[in-house]
Amino acid sequence: MNRGGQLVKLDPRVWALAETHSQSFTVGDRVYGCMRFGACASYVNVPAHQIRKMPNNWNFSQGAAFTAQTLTSYYALKELGNIRSGKVVFIHSLAGGCGMQALKICEKLGASVIGTVGRPEKVLKLLERFPHLSIEQIIVRTTAKELGGQIDTALGYLQHKASIVSHSGIDIVMDAVLGDWFQPVYDRLRPGGRYIVYGAADMTPNSNKLGWNEWLRLGYQWLLRPKLDLLEVPSKNVGVMGFNLIHLLNDAELLLLLMEEMEALSLEPPHVGHEFEFSELVPALSLFRSGKTTGKVVLKV
Ligand SMILES: NC(=O)c1ccc[n+]([C@@H]2O[C@H](COP(=O)([O-])OP(=O)(O)OC[C@H]3O[C@@H](n4cnc5c(N)ncnc54)[C@H](OP(=O)(O)O)[C@@H]3O)[C@@H](O)[C@H]2O)c1
């Protein structure tokens, strides 16, 4: 048996919020939620404002798959991105856990999406799960040089679809890939656009054992990592932001508000692409690290 726990002391204000919120649960309720660390456990101790009741038609894997990725996507799109109907949202790793949840949120809120995936086989998986998505909105990343042209084609498709003639460009970017893929997307931000960085998968190793060529690639990636000329930012009239969701756990009121808003969206259950037993932790992490996964990778404890 693994015992986890939220190893932080709650301040009295947060304790009061958690206590009030705990009145809405009874023993035996099926819940989903999030915690700071220690979630790979049979028992966890979580403040009540960090959990919600799970819809009856969801299974526990779907519940486990929901909060981290949906909250990440919702925080990026709503809090930082100021998403509204009619906006154009660009999402890297569209077939991933965050990517699919972000896509659902955009569809609910009436925003159009262009996304990238690293492998052609992920396009079909997306089209199967999202019937409103068209193939023109999904870009398979080939080279950073080609990405600009691929985005222009996708933007042209969206303009044509929405019969817009005046402007073209991206309003919100969700980027957890970074590397050379940054610049072509940044260059296509519309004035008022917001570029949100929340990871750097392209700049991380994708296997357990690294050869010298992979170390060289990572070193090269780090040296040539994207850099911004801050003098250019005001005239371009854009914002570049980054976040780590862990900070949201220090803002109990905002966390509770976002969880409530997310619930009110009545999103479909998340796509669990891969499930592993706890004893398969190493292969689970290896697969996740490979970049070949779609949807959420769930570990059963
Ligand atoms: N800042 C935060 O608070 C926060 C919170 C949650 C997640 N994250 C980050 O957000 C990203 C998405 O999270 P997720 O859980 O939904 O993961 P995910 O998207 O299901 O998986 C990561 C994806 O990254 C892409 N990728 C690109 N280059 C890669 C490389 N060299 N090695 C491995 N993968 C690579 C792959 O998709 P494609 O190749 O198809 O693009 C892969 O499927 C992750 O980078 C995660 O660390 C950040």
Ligand as a Chemical Component Dictionary entry (heavy atoms), coordinates in Angstrom:
data_LIG
# 
_chem_comp.id                   LIG 
_chem_comp.type                 NON-POLYMER 
_chem_comp.pdbx_formal_charge   0 
_chem_comp.three_letter_code    LIG 
# 
loop_
_chem_comp_atom.comp_id 
_chem_comp_atom.atom_id 
_chem_comp_atom.alt_atom_id 
_chem_comp_atom.type_symbol 
_chem_comp_atom.charge 
_chem_comp_atom.model_Cartn_x 
_chem_comp_atom.model_Cartn_y 
_chem_comp_atom.model_Cartn_z 
_chem_comp_atom.pdbx_ordinal 
LIG N1  N1  N 0  3.771  24.425 -16.583 1  
LIG C1  C1  C 0  2.881  23.627 -16.051 2  
LIG O1  O1  O 0  2.311  23.913 -15.021 3  
LIG C2  C2  C 0  2.539  22.345 -16.735 4  
LIG C3  C3  C 0  1.452  21.579 -16.283 5  
LIG C4  C4  C 0  1.136  20.409 -16.971 6  
LIG C5  C5  C 0  1.900  20.022 -18.065 7  
LIG N2  N2  N 1  2.965  20.780 -18.432 8  
LIG C6  C6  C 0  3.758  20.419 -19.612 9  
LIG O2  O2  O 0  2.874  20.431 -20.696 10 
LIG C7  C7  C 0  3.258  19.487 -21.658 11 
LIG C8  C8  C 0  2.056  18.656 -21.999 12 
LIG O3  O3  O 0  1.744  17.861 -20.872 13 
LIG P1  P1  P 0  0.891  16.542 -21.079 14 
LIG O4  O4  O 0  0.868  15.866 -19.781 15 
LIG O5  O5  O -1 -0.388 16.875 -21.731 16 
LIG O6  O6  O 0  1.833  15.722 -22.049 17 
LIG P2  P2  P 0  1.513  15.223 -23.514 18 
LIG O7  O7  O 0  1.190  16.383 -24.375 19 
LIG O8  O8  O 0  0.503  14.143 -23.424 20 
LIG O9  O9  O 0  2.919  14.618 -23.913 21 
LIG C9  C9  C 0  4.004  15.418 -24.230 22 
LIG C10 C10 C 0  4.085  15.648 -25.743 23 
LIG O10 O10 O 0  5.190  16.477 -26.014 24 
LIG C11 C11 C 0  5.529  16.306 -27.380 25 
LIG N3  N3  N 0  6.981  16.296 -27.544 26 
LIG C12 C12 C 0  7.661  17.125 -28.347 27 
LIG N4  N4  N 0  8.948  16.913 -28.279 28 
LIG C13 C13 C 0  9.140  15.891 -27.423 29 
LIG C14 C14 C 0  10.288 15.215 -26.948 30 
LIG N5  N5  N 0  11.524 15.517 -27.342 31 
LIG N6  N6  N 0  10.111 14.224 -26.068 32 
LIG C15 C15 C 0  8.895  13.885 -25.631 33 
LIG N7  N7  N 0  7.757  14.523 -26.040 34 
LIG C16 C16 C 0  7.884  15.498 -26.945 35 
LIG C17 C17 C 0  4.875  14.992 -27.845 36 
LIG O11 O11 O 0  3.756  15.354 -28.659 37 
LIG P3  P3  P 0  3.918  15.877 -30.156 38 
LIG O12 O12 O 0  5.265  15.394 -30.628 39 
LIG O13 O13 O 0  2.784  15.266 -30.874 40 
LIG O14 O14 O 0  3.870  17.350 -30.082 41 
LIG C18 C18 C 0  4.361  14.400 -26.549 42 
LIG O15 O15 O 0  3.239  13.596 -26.761 43 
LIG C19 C19 C 0  4.434  18.716 -21.060 44 
LIG O16 O16 O 0  5.626  19.242 -21.618 45 
LIG C20 C20 C 0  4.340  19.033 -19.575 46 
LIG O17 O17 O 0  5.593  19.016 -18.963 47 
LIG C21 C21 C 0  3.284  21.921 -17.796 48 
# 
loop_
_chem_comp_bond.comp_id 
_chem_comp_bond.atom_id_1 
_chem_comp_bond.atom_id_2 
_chem_comp_bond.value_order 
_chem_comp_bond.pdbx_ordinal 
LIG N1  C1  SING 1  
LIG C1  O1  DOUB 2  
LIG C1  C2  SING 3  
LIG C2  C3  SING 4  
LIG C2  C21 DOUB 5  
LIG C3  C4  DOUB 6  
LIG C4  C5  SING 7  
LIG C5  N2  DOUB 8  
LIG N2  C6  SING 9  
LIG N2  C21 SING 10 
LIG C6  O2  SING 11 
LIG C6  C20 SING 12 
LIG O2  C7  SING 13 
LIG C7  C8  SING 14 
LIG C7  C19 SING 15 
LIG C8  O3  SING 16 
LIG O3  P1  SING 17 
LIG P1  O4  DOUB 18 
LIG P1  O5  SING 19 
LIG P1  O6  SING 20 
LIG O6  P2  SING 21 
LIG P2  O7  DOUB 22 
LIG P2  O8  SING 23 
LIG P2  O9  SING 24 
LIG O9  C9  SING 25 
LIG C9  C10 SING 26 
LIG C10 O10 SING 27 
LIG C10 C18 SING 28 
LIG O10 C11 SING 29 
LIG C11 N3  SING 30 
LIG C11 C17 SING 31 
LIG N3  C12 SING 32 
LIG N3  C16 SING 33 
LIG C12 N4  DOUB 34 
LIG N4  C13 SING 35 
LIG C13 C14 SING 36 
LIG C13 C16 DOUB 37 
LIG C14 N5  SING 38 
LIG C14 N6  DOUB 39 
LIG N6  C15 SING 40 
LIG C15 N7  DOUB 41 
LIG N7  C16 SING 42 
LIG C17 O11 SING 43 
LIG C17 C18 SING 44 
LIG O11 P3  SING 45 
LIG P3  O12 DOUB 46 
LIG P3  O13 SING 47 
LIG P3  O14 SING 48 
LIG C18 O15 SING 49 
LIG C19 O16 SING 50 
LIG C19 C20 SING 51 
LIG C20 O17 SING 52 
# 
